[in-house]
Amino acid sequence: MAYEPEGQDREQRPGERLARLLRRWWEEAGRVPGGTRPTQQALASRLGIDQTTLSRYLNPRHASTAPPRVVEALHSHLRAPAGELERARELCRAVLEENNRQGTADHGPEPTGGTDTVNAVNGTDGGDGTEDMQDTDGREAPTRSRSRFRSRWAVPVLVAAAVVLAFVAGAVVRDQYASHPRTAADDVAAGAVPASGTPLEWPLLRKRTEDQYTRGRALQHLLMAHGYEVKADGFFGDETQDAVMDFQRRNHLPSDGKVGKDTWPALVKPVGPGADEHTVLALQELLHNTGQGGTEVSGEFTAATAEDLRFFQRGHDLPPTGRADVDTWLALLVFQRPPADAPAYQRSASPLPSAPA
């Protein structure tokens, strides 16, 4: 594949430009004095990733973008020009910024429609618990009677209202200045607020026949981390719903079988070195699908996992600790990319989905 001129390169998106640059490094590796161009299989083995992932990084038409650690390793292994490493890093940063802008424009899961709207009104997980009040008596009293009523009772009612308002205001002030310890749950209840000022909302997952992809598999891995025997296939069927409802009952949550703003914070766990395998798998699944590049989904919290996590945190205005707290889980669940094509587990043999709720 020939490398396009610089003028045309500027018109392409950062991800395409980065892929073309990496592709050129690989194609020209054999021209470096003392260098040979390795096969993609051999190069992938040196980088610790699979060949399919590497091929995507070198393909300008594919959505996958190599993370900084892979870019730096490619630069070293392929003996690319020293001055082009910083350019590649700038393109990595540009890709991340572009992905963040796209994610902010339409963050959150795909609309589920239908029953979720009704359930939200009824106060189930993911709703706000409000109801519309309607007047059932459309009749009005005669104008003259209303005037007499107002003239006789206006002053006493106003006085009583003033007393009530003064009492309520005093209670509010006392509560405002009382010493209440703030917990992590208080910060998460309404969603984390990134630098953009737009609060993030926990995605709502429920029983349905469609594959819910990475979010669905992350949910199932988290359920397994809590001791439930479910299959991590992305399909939210009877088995997953039963586990969710049992988890909700055990944690004193509304047992509606839906996973939203109340259930997610109880399900997720802090993740760092030595964390539970299924919790790490859930984290790596989500991290791999954020658009910043491939994260190995192994169930082991490695140094590479921590580095990828810090890269994600820096890009979403979170403390770059390399560990996952509740705010990091929230951002990971929100900023998920749709699959480019059917996942491998769907292409082989999809499970039989259950009937919709």
C-alpha positions, 0 to 999 in steps of 0.5 A: 500500500503506497503512502499518500502525499502529505497534502492528502494526508491532512484531509483524512481523519486522525485514525486513518492518518495514524494507520497509514503512518504505521503501515508505512513503518511496517512496509519500509522496515526492510529498507532500513540498513540491517533491518528486515520486514517481519511478518505481521504474525511475528510482529504481533507476537513481539507486541503481545497482541493477536495478528487480527488486532495488528492488521486492524491497526495497520488498516486505514479503513478499520475503526480500531486505533493503536494505543500509545504503547503499541505505537511506541513498540512498533516504532522501536521494532520497525526502526522507524524514523526517530522524528516520526514518533512524536507525530504518531503520539500526536495522532493518538491524542487527536484520535482520543479527542475525536472519540471523546467528542463523538461520545459526548454527542451521543453518550449512553446506550441505544434507545430501548423504547416502549416499556422503559418509558412506562417503567421510568414513570412508575419509578423502576430502575432507570426512571425518576419516579415522577407521575403526571397528575391530572384533574378529574373534576373539571367543574368550577364554582360560580365566580361570585362564590369564589370572590366571597371565598377569597375575600373572607379567607385571603388574609388568614391563608396568607398568614398561615402560608408565611408561617409554614414557609418560615418553618420550612426555610429554617429546616432547610438552612439547618440541614444545609449546614449540618455535618453530613459525611459525603459518600461515594454513592452521593456523588454517583446518584446523579452521574459523574460530571465531566469537564464538559459539564454534561452529567453522565447517566448509567445506561439502562439494560433490560431483558430483550432478545437482541445482543447487548454486546459489550455492556451485556457481557460486562454485566454478566461478568460482574454478576459472576464476580458476585457469585452468580452462574450466568453465561457471558454472551451479551444476551440478557435472557431469563438466566441473567434477569433472574440473577439481576433480580436476586442481586437486587433483593439481596442489596435492598434494591427494587427487584425489577430485573432492570440494571440502571442508576441504582443497580450498576453502582452496587454491581461494580467493584474497585479494580486494581492489581489482584482483583477478581478475574470476572471483575477484571474481565468486565473492565477489560471488555469495556476498555477494549471497546472504547475506541482507543485501541485493543486491550487484552481481555485476559482476566488478569490486571496487568501493567498494560491494563493499568496503562490503558486505563490511565490513558482512558481516564486522562481522556475523560477528565478522571484522576489517572490512577490506573485503577477503576472506581465508580466514576471510571466504571460509569465513563467506561459504560457510557463511552462504548462503541457499537461493534464494527461487525458481528462479534466472533461469538455471534458468527459461530453460534448465537444462543437462543434468545429468550422472549422479550420482557 
